[in-house]
């Protein structure tokens, strides 16, 4: 079992930055996927970015603005720059290690 706790969300003006962090209750091996998804009101949950050994993957809508990285062997972070109102959503941390695990989600609101 893996428990995930997200932090770092909040309210920011368009063009601003936020850093999301997700800490897992145990070490996540680098060959497993860690990532971030988001869900805006009335929309389906969508992939934002993932990371595993060998590389990263980003949604087209965030390429060049967001960076995913792993500060420690039990955490993943998402640096979000150049935020836009359309980035407003609940962001969920995701890990796959034998099973899929999700955090409870954290709100990010970008005002215009």
C-alpha positions in Angstrom: 0.0 0.0 0.0 1.2 3.5 -0.9 -0.3 6.7 0.5 0.2 9.9 -1.3 0.0 13.4 0.1 -0.1 16.5 -2.2 0.8 20.0 -1.2 1.6 23.4 -2.9 -1.7 24.2 -4.5 -3.5 27.5 -4.2 -4.6 30.7 -6.0 -2.3 32.5 -8.4 -2.7 35.1 -11.1 -2.3 34.3 -14.7 1.4 34.2 -15.6 2.4 33.2 -12.1 4.0 30.0 -10.8 3.3 27.2 -8.4 5.1 24.1 -7.3 3.1 21.0 -6.4 4.7 18.3 -4.3 3.6 14.8 -3.6 5.2 12.6 -0.9 4.7 8.9 -0.9 4.6 6.7 2.2 7.4 4.5 0.9 10.2 4.5 -1.7 9.0 4.5 -5.3 11.5 2.7 -7.6 12.6 4.8 -10.5 11.4 2.3 -13.0 7.8 2.9 -11.8 5.7 5.7 -13.1 5.0 8.8 -11.0 3.0 11.6 -12.3 0.3 14.2 -12.2 -3.2 14.3 -13.6 -5.8 17.0 -13.3 -9.6 17.4 -13.5 -11.4 20.6 -14.2 -15.1 21.1 -13.4 -17.3 19.3 -15.9 -14.3 17.6 -17.6 -12.6 14.2 -17.5 -9.4 13.6 -15.6 -6.5 14.1 -17.9 -2.8 13.4 -17.8 -0.5 16.4 -17.1 2.9 14.8 -16.8 4.6 11.6 -15.9 8.2 10.5 -15.0 10.0 7.3 -14.9 13.6 6.1 -15.6 14.3 7.0 -19.1 12.3 10.1 -19.4 9.3 12.3 -18.9 6.0 12.8 -20.7 3.9 15.9 -20.9 0.4 16.9 -22.2 0.8 19.2 -25.2 -1.1 21.9 -23.3 1.7 22.2 -20.7 4.8 21.5 -22.7 7.4 24.2 -22.1 5.6 25.6 -19.1 5.5 22.6 -16.6 8.4 20.5 -15.4 8.1 17.2 -13.5 10.9 15.9 -11.4 11.7 13.7 -8.5 13.4 15.5 -5.6 13.7 12.3 -3.5 13.1 8.6 -4.0 9.6 8.9 -2.4 8.4 12.2 -3.9 7.5 13.8 -7.2 7.1 17.5 -7.9 5.5 19.6 -10.6 6.9 23.1 -11.3 4.3 25.1 -13.1 5.3 28.3 -14.7 3.3 30.6 -17.0 0.0 29.5 -15.5 -3.1 30.1 -17.5 -6.8 30.2 -16.3 -7.4 27.0 -18.2 -4.9 25.3 -15.9 -7.4 25.7 -13.1 -8.3 22.2 -11.8 -7.9 19.7 -9.0 -4.4 18.1 -9.5 -3.9 14.5 -8.5 -0.6 12.7 -7.8 -0.3 9.3 -9.3 2.0 6.3 -8.7 2.1 2.9 -10.1 4.0 0.3 -8.1 2.5 -3.1 -8.3 -0.9 -1.3 -8.2 -2.1 2.2 -9.1 -2.3 4.8 -6.3 -3.9 8.2 -6.3 -3.6 11.2 -3.9 -6.7 13.0 -2.7 -6.1 15.9 -5.0 -5.2 19.5 -4.5 -6.9 22.6 -5.9 -5.0 25.0 -8.3 -6.9 28.1 -9.3 -5.5 30.6 -11.8 -7.2 33.9 -12.0 -7.3 36.0 -15.2 
